Amino acid sequence: MKKAALFSIVALLAGTAAFAQVAEGNYFGAKVTIAFMPLEVRFIDDPDTHRDTSDDFKVALGQPWGGTYGRIYFSAKGEHRFGGYEASFLTDGGSFQIDLANVWINPINWIHFRLGRFSDSTLQGKVYSNDFRHFVLRSFNDTTGFDPENVIFDFFRGGQGTIGGALLSLTPIDNLSVHFLLPDVFGGFNPFATEQVEGGVNANAKSIYANFAAGAGYTIENIGFARMQYVGREKIDFTGSAELMAFGIRYNPSYQDFPRIEAAFQYTGLENINIDFGIKYAIPLSGDYSITGGGSLNAKYNPGVLLGLGTRADIGDFAVTFHGTGLFGNGYKVTGDFSNEHSFGVNMYFSLIPEYTFGFGTVGMNIGLNVKGRETQNGLELTTGKIDFGIGAWYRLDLASRFSLWAGVSYTHVGLEEGDVPWLNNPSAPLYTPSGFIRIPIIIDVNFL
């Protein structure tokens, strides 16, 4: 009842405000995204007579990027030349979640200080994809934790869950912006605390500042936008994992768990063409560890180099968007009383989106390709690698710049990765893995932000 009442009150307030400016400098808005898939057909190789074939056909309702129900997003914002606030929350059909909650102040025009939960896209990659890609081929996000535009260059994020952050942005001269970020400052504080408690009130300063990030961007008139940043991360403790790596047990932490240096350049010297290229270098981590029962070893993990390229060309009513990303050199090496060297192989993702706009909407295609190289251990092949391919065609109807309806059909081919290794031959996994999908997705967007 409380959730329903809260939902009704918020909807009423937002509705009566017409999602517009309700007082000078204050704005309210909402956005709804929902996807319906009336049919998904799964193709399974080598079917067995004991398999339930009725499971080959699916129907789904949810968000294009996954999850149940649709997403309703509410936003409130107040702006003034000396500061402002931003608050937003969302629901995916269940309880409400806080998305953004922050305040900022501009004591002088070139200093901007923000506190709370926020996201800042000032330096972020400048070539974007679309939601239909999720029905064509899994995005590179599955491997790296980054969306396509963030592979090029990541944005500044402050706070997750009950955690907040702090961002200081400076624009001391024209075309230059400098940013300093503490992304995760644990929620709550006690001015009378007698000891530091990590993860609670008055969090340990060493842990907080280990995640410090700093970046800068410079606009070169009629040429492009250059930027660079360092993203800190608290050092991973390989205790326990080092033994697993030494004994041949696969260990593959997230790329985002490592400190890294990012650089990117957006070229804008050609009319109606946007080219953005970025590189991420994650700093390898190593350490010496003792082995249970005696002995020692050194473990070094190299997350590799991540490259991202995005381009978009607009030629009259025709446009085409391309993304290419690749992760190279990902692996680890263990030396000492036990030794082992593991390579995860190259992982590349390509996306092409041609589209044409005419009087009754926009028609387009999404074409995706994911190439995963073979995985090796001590020079011996563990897996054969694989290629996934997807293609889809869609039509989008836009109404009054606030409503859009997508409808399309897609086919996805899932490559078979073979190898005599536990993660490919999991006894608890389903006996049959789909080798392909046909999907008919419908997406509705309502935007009053």
Phi and psi in degrees as a GROMACS rama.xvg file:
@    title "Ramachandran Plot"
@    xaxis  label "Phi"
@    yaxis  label "Psi"
@TYPE xy
-63.5875  -41.0881  LYS-2
-64.7292  -43.7772  LYS-3
-63.8322  -40.6296  ALA-4
-65.4332  -42.5772  ALA-5
-62.4554  -44.0434  LEU-6
-59.804  -43.5018  PHE-7
-65.3307  -41.3008  SER-8
-65.13  -45.8915  ILE-9
-63.298  -43.9327  VAL-10
-62.9173  -39.094  ALA-11
-65.765  -46.1994  LEU-12
-63.2048  -44.1075  LEU-13
-65.4871  -38.6285  ALA-14
-67.8406  -44.5733  GLY-15
-68.1696  -26.46  THR-16
-80.1946  -6.71535  ALA-17
57.3355  25.9795  ALA-18
51.1333  46.5693  PHE-19
-136.351  -172.386  ALA-20
-71.3707  122.361  GLN-21
-104.693  -19.1361  VAL-22
-153.479  159.631  ALA-23
-55.7822  120.604  GLU-24
84.3003  -3.56096  GLY-25
-113.231  138.662  ASN-26
-137.035  145.523  TYR-27
-130.073  146.659  PHE-28
-160.501  173.517  GLY-29
-153.32  155.412  ALA-30
-143.277  140.233  LYS-31
-126.715  131.312  VAL-32
-130.892  128.327  THR-33
-145.942  143.262  ILE-34
-124.513  138.942  ALA-35
-125.243  128.774  PHE-36
-117.159  95.8359  MET-37
-65.204  -18.5033  PRO-38
-158.193  132.181  LEU-39
-129.587  127.043  GLU-40
-109.502  130.015  VAL-41
-108.207  137.312  ARG-42
-107.41  128.865  PHE-43
-125.486  124.957  ILE-44
-74.0895  151.244  ASP-45
49.1022  58.5806  ASP-46
-64.9127  149.293  PRO-47
-107.541  146.852  ASP-48
-63.972  -18.867  THR-49
-89.4513  -3.14492  HIS-50
-79.191  143.543  ARG-51
-81.1772  100.501  ASP-52
-68.9694  -16.0826  THR-53
-66.9582  -15.648  SER-54
-82.3358  0.869079  ASP-55
-79.1212  -11.2929  ASP-56
-120.281  128.276  PHE-57
-127.984  156.307  LYS-58
-132.839  140.356  VAL-59
-145.389  152.879  ALA-60
-139.407  128.575  LEU-61
175.653  -145.614  GLY-62
-101.425  147.639  GLN-63
-55.7274  -34.5121  PRO-64
-89.8026  5.64042  TRP-65
116.834  168.804  GLY-66
93.7059  166.516  GLY-67
-95.7034  161.9  THR-68
58.9802  -168.473  TYR-69
-103.643  -175.441  GLY-70
-118.265  127.378  ARG-71
-111.716  126.214  ILE-72
-123.16  123.492  TYR-73
-112.024  141.833  PHE-74
-139.087  142.295  SER-75
-133.762  139.582  ALA-76
-149.077  138.703  LYS-77
-128.274  133.379  GLY-78
-130.786  141.618  GLU-79
-149.297  160.369  HIS-80
-67.0237  -16.4731  ARG-81
-101.692  -1.70374  PHE-82
160.188  -166.855  GLY-83
173.109  -171.898  GLY-84
-143.821  162.269  TYR-85
-148.309  130.023  GLU-86
-141.982  133.235  ALA-87
-150.315  150.957  SER-88
-144.914  162.541  PHE-89
-143.051  161.944  LEU-90
-139.862  139.555  THR-91
-105.484  29.3455  ASP-92
102.786  -11.1867  GLY-93
-113.142  -131.73  GLY-94
-74.9042  160.878  SER-95
-81.7525  145.768  PHE-96
-126.431  141.214  GLN-97
-76.6197  129.341  ILE-98
-99.6732  -57.6075  ASP-99
-129.056  143.347  LEU-100
-159.068  98.0291  ALA-101
-151.603  162.936  ASN-102
-129.519  154.961  VAL-103
-141.014  159.377  TRP-104
-139.18  140.767  ILE-105
-119.503  84.4645  ASN-106
-62.6028  -35.7046  PRO-107
-136.256  162.362  ILE-108
-65.3346  -15.9852  ASN-109
-107.456  9.36337  TRP-110
-120.492  126.642  ILE-111
-130.64  118.799  HIS-112
-121.248  124.292  PHE-113
-124.211  139.684  ARG-114
-131.339  143.347  LEU-115
121.301  -149.15  GLY-116
-100.832  121.95  ARG-117
-152.793  167.561  PHE-118
-139.043  136.502  SER-119
-126.875  118.879  ASP-120
-103.415  18.9922  SER-121
-54.3659  -42.922  THR-122
-102.228  -5.21418  LEU-123
-56.7491  157.451  GLN-124
-52.3086  143.925  GLY-125
-108.947  11.7991  LYS-126
-122.093  121.951  VAL-127
-111.634  155.422  TYR-128
-99.2289  -159.211  SER-129
-134.768  168.594  ASN-130
-73.2606  -19.1284  ASP-131
-66.9654  -21.0004  PHE-132
-59.5314  -27.3812  ARG-133
-66.7861  -23.9029  HIS-134
-89.2659  -13.5933  PHE-135
-93.0131  -49.5342  VAL-136
-158.968  139.585  LEU-137
-53.2122  140.607  ARG-138
-79.5585  167.729  SER-139
-64.1071  -14.2209  PHE-140
-55.309  -33.2049  ASN-141
-60.8441  -30.483  ASP-142
-94.327  -40.0802  THR-143
-110.22  -17.6799  THR-144
84.9269  2.0574  GLY-145
-111.681  140.968  PHE-146
-74.5263  164.015  ASP-147
-51.7748  -45.713  PRO-148
-68.0924  -26.3989  GLU-149
-84.2805  -16.5687  ASN-150
-64.1952  -39.22  VAL-151
-63.3262  -51.7137  ILE-152
-161.519  130.946  PHE-153
-81.6026  156.623  ASP-154
-96.0128  169.299  PHE-155
-88.3629  122.819  PHE-156
-120.883  133.175  ARG-157
-119.13  112.818  GLY-158
86.7785  142.715  GLY-159
-141.633  143.217  GLN-160
62.5617  -121.09  GLY-161
-94.6398  11.8137  THR-162
-97.7869  144.057  ILE-163
-115.785  177.836  GLY-164
-144.351  178.091  GLY-165
-138.407  135.711  ALA-166
-135.647  122.803  LEU-167
-108.596  119.99  LEU-168
-118.163  131.931  SER-169
-123.75  139.107  LEU-170
-127.48  71.7378  THR-171
-67.9424  -28.1621  PRO-172
-136.967  164.377  ILE-173
-58.4984  139.176  ASP-174
75.6073  -1.62191  ASN-175
-116.994  132.009  LEU-176
-130.742  137.412  SER-177
-125.479  136.463  VAL-178
-132.728  140.734  HIS-179
-129.389  125.275  PHE-180
-125.894  132.787  LEU-181
-111.839  102.182  LEU-182
-77.5399  -29.0027  PRO-183
-133.117  88.9104  ASP-184
-103.573  115.279  VAL-185
-59.9442  141.814  PHE-186
-67.7648  147.212  GLY-187
80.6716  147.897  GLY-188
-151.292  157.266  PHE-189
-127.974  104.947  ASN-190
-65.0198  -13.7393  PRO-191
-104.631  11.2601  PHE-192
-63.1375  139.635  ALA-193
-97.5894  -6.28472  THR-194
-149.086  157.199  GLU-195
-85.1275  133.05  GLN-196
-123.647  108.656  VAL-197
-68.4753  134.384  GLU-198
85.8193  -3.16908  GLY-199
-129.252  -139.509  GLY-200
-73.4867  149.75  VAL-201
47.1952  61.6662  ASN-202
-61.7201  155.806  ALA-203
-59.4229  123.987  ASN-204
-63.9816  -36.2701  ALA-205
-61.0829  -41.5958  LYS-206
-67.1185  -39.7502  SER-207
-67.4893  -49.3562  ILE-208
-74.1658  -14.8845  TYR-209
-63.192  -25.0659  ALA-210
-95.7852  13.5936  ASN-211
-61.4286  141.451  PHE-212
-131.354  147.755  ALA-213
-143.062  136.463  ALA-214
-149.361  165.119  GLY-215
-148.139  149.936  ALA-216
-135.56  142.724  GLY-217
-135.075  126.504  TYR-218
-92.4529  124.452  THR-219
-101.414  113.926  ILE-220
-53.3486  129.541  GLU-221
64.1343  11.3632  ASN-222
-124.049  -56.3521  ILE-223
171.763  -165.764  GLY-224
-133.675  113.258  PHE-225
-102.931  141.055  ALA-226
-151.301  157.105  ARG-227
-151.018  148.265  MET-228
-154.656  155.7  GLN-229
-111.238  131.431  TYR-230
-116.595  112.077  VAL-231
-83.7511  154.016  GLY-232
-145.056  141.944  ARG-233
-64.4393  135.45  GLU-234
-60.5361  132.262  LYS-235
-70.7045  134.39  ILE-236
-91.4443  111.719  ASP-237
-82.5949  5.22727  PHE-238
-55.427  127.847  THR-239
91.3498  -51.5392  GLY-240
-68.1858  -32.8593  SER-241
-60.6158  -41.1725  ALA-242
-64.1191  -40.9052  GLU-243
-61.1465  -44.3197  LEU-244
-62.1137  -40.4743  MET-245
-65.0853  -35.1282  ALA-246
-90.7309  9.57997  PHE-247
88.2629  11.9191  GLY-248
-86.1498  127.66  ILE-249
-63.6621  132.924  ARG-250
-136.146  121.636  TYR-251
-144.857  82.4433  ASN-252
-70.5682  168.074  PRO-253
-68.093  144.531  SER-254
-59.1744  -32.8187  TYR-255
-74.6274  -5.98313  GLN-256
-82.0595  -4.11622  ASP-257
-110.82  146.166  PHE-258
-64.7494  148.122  PRO-259
-152.313  162.134  ARG-260
-115.735  133.308  ILE-261
-123.094  143.156  GLU-262
-142.627  145.302  ALA-263
-153.738  155.027  ALA-264
-141.294  126.575  PHE-265
-102.011  121.243  GLN-266
-96.4181  124.387  TYR-267
-124.263  19.9464  THR-268
-76.6729  -10.8724  GLY-269
-108.343  133.257  LEU-270
-64.8122  132.279  GLU-271
66.3258  15.4401  ASN-272
-126.985  128.958  ILE-273
-118.858  121.772  ASN-274
-125.823  125.726  ILE-275
-133.964  123.56  ASP-276
-125.814  136.434  PHE-277
-139.803  156.439  GLY-278
-135.949  138.301  ILE-279
-120.383  129.982  LYS-280
-118.266  109.381  TYR-281
-84.9454  130.359  ALA-282
-75.5436  122.441  ILE-283
-61.3614  146.948  PRO-284
-118.604  143.879  LEU-285
-145.177  163.065  SER-286
-170.245  159.672  GLY-287
-100.139  136.338  ASP-288
-139.63  148.054  TYR-289
-89.6921  153.806  SER-290
-103.772  137.943  ILE-291
-56.9851  125.523  THR-292
93.296  -1.9968  GLY-293
114.929  149.865  GLY-294
105.065  170.956  GLY-295
-147.592  164.786  SER-296
-157.015  163.174  LEU-297
-117.139  129.804  ASN-298
-116.435  128.371  ALA-299
-125.464  124.183  LYS-300
-112.312  127.374  TYR-301
-112.385  107.004  ASN-302
-68.6594  -18.8448  PRO-303
95.6044  -174.713  GLY-304
-111.293  133.889  VAL-305
-115.541  122.644  LEU-306
-110.61  143.584  LEU-307
-140.744  133.511  GLY-308
-131.255  131.088  LEU-309
-132.21  134.662  GLY-310
-137.448  146.586  THR-311
-143.112  132.787  ARG-312
-123.765  130.808  ALA-313
-114.505  114.787  ASP-314
-123.265  95.2542  ILE-315
62.2881  -124.779  GLY-316
-86.2324  -2.58851  ASP-317
-104.109  142.432  PHE-318
-143.597  150.364  ALA-319
-140.821  135.884  VAL-320
-121.668  135.155  THR-321
-129.341  137.858  PHE-322
-128.239  135.467  HIS-323
-134.11  127.502  GLY-324
-133.855  151.542  THR-325
-153.618  138.371  GLY-326
-113.26  122.698  LEU-327
-127.942  144.218  PHE-328
79.9462  18.6448  GLY-329
-80.5195  122.866  ASN-330
174.392  -174.801  GLY-331
-146.764  161.494  TYR-332
-138.958  132.612  LYS-333
-119.814  130.341  VAL-334
-129.555  163.282  THR-335
125.956  -141.38  GLY-336
-66.2926  -22.9752  ASP-337
-129.606  149.183  PHE-338
-137.027  150.195  SER-339
-167.683  141.392  ASN-340
-131.348  126.066  GLU-341
-127.734  132.237  HIS-342
-121.51  131.732  SER-343
-88.1423  -5.29071  PHE-344
77.5792  167.849  GLY-345
-73.3968  149.502  VAL-346
-137.427  114.938  ASN-347
-125.082  147.101  MET-348
-136.118  133.174  TYR-349
-129.515  140.748  PHE-350
-139.229  134.273  SER-351
-129.522  127.833  LEU-352
-130.321  91.9438  ILE-353
-85.6637  144.004  PRO-354
-150.711  153.013  GLU-355
-135.995  128.624  TYR-356
-104.44  130.725  THR-357
-134.039  -169.267  PHE-358
-63.3239  -24.1653  GLY-359
-111.281  16.7205  PHE-360
135.937  -156.346  GLY-361
-131.907  134.441  THR-362
-112.949  146.611  VAL-363
-162.623  178.46  GLY-364
-135.687  151.031  MET-365
-119.36  124.917  ASN-366
-123.162  126.562  ILE-367
-131.557  146.752  GLY-368
-141.556  128.831  LEU-369
-123.261  119.843  ASN-370
-114.288  120.872  VAL-371
-116.088  121.22  LYS-372
-73.8864  171.094  GLY-373
-70.2419  148.547  ARG-374
-99.7343  135.355  GLU-375
-128.426  156.865  THR-376
-138.065  120.604  GLN-377
52.9244  37.7936  ASN-378
83.7197  -6.77926  GLY-379
-97.8723  139.562  LEU-380
-71.1412  127.861  GLU-381
-98.964  -41.1523  LEU-382
-133.287  158.721  THR-383
-85.7539  -9.80413  THR-384
77.9414  177.872  GLY-385
-164.447  165.976  LYS-386
-128.481  124.525  ILE-387
-106.016  142.407  ASP-388
-138.778  140.575  PHE-389
-143.621  148.057  GLY-390
-146.227  140.912  ILE-391
-151.138  151.222  GLY-392
-121.381  143.157  ALA-393
-145.553  160.921  TRP-394
-128.935  133.43  TYR-395
-122.987  126.188  ARG-396
-105.169  120.394  LEU-397
-106.779  131.609  ASP-398
-125.326  122.928  LEU-399
54.3573  25.4292  ALA-400
63.2622  5.10286  SER-401
-121.537  -16.4436  ARG-402
-124.044  135.903  PHE-403
-140.913  143.418  SER-404
-126.25  121.574  LEU-405
-106.598  140.89  TRP-406
-145.565  137.725  ALA-407
-167.068  -174.669  GLY-408
-140.73  143.873  VAL-409
-140.821  154.498  SER-410
-128.394  135.449  TYR-411
-126.845  127.681  THR-412
-103.126  125.173  HIS-413
-102.802  116.202  VAL-414
-68.9687  154.701  GLY-415
-98.1919  118.408  LEU-416
-98.4128  119.595  GLU-417
-109.96  150.895  GLU-418
164.418  147.541  GLY-419
-88.8659  69.9435  ASP-420
-134.533  151.465  VAL-421
-59.8542  -37.3363  PRO-422
-74.2193  -12.7555  TRP-423
-101.588  -14.6241  LEU-424
-127.353  59.6342  ASN-425
-81.5579  116.331  ASN-426
-59.1578  -26.0487  PRO-427
-87.0713  -6.24087  SER-428
-77.0287  157.314  ALA-429
-56.8404  146.637  PRO-430
-66.1331  -31.3952  LEU-431
-122.359  129.583  TYR-432
-106.764  131.028  THR-433
-59.14  137.483  PRO-434
-98.1454  -4.74223  SER-435
-172.35  161.87  GLY-436
-139.078  145.97  PHE-437
-118.016  129.271  ILE-438
-130.079  147.142  ARG-439
-122.996  89.6104  ILE-440
-92.8903  147.853  PRO-441
-129.556  126.919  ILE-442
-123.075  134.459  ILE-443
-120.561  129.423  ILE-444
-120.722  131.61  ASP-445
-124.423  119.567  VAL-446
-126.647  111.085  ASN-447
-119.226  30.1038  PHE-448
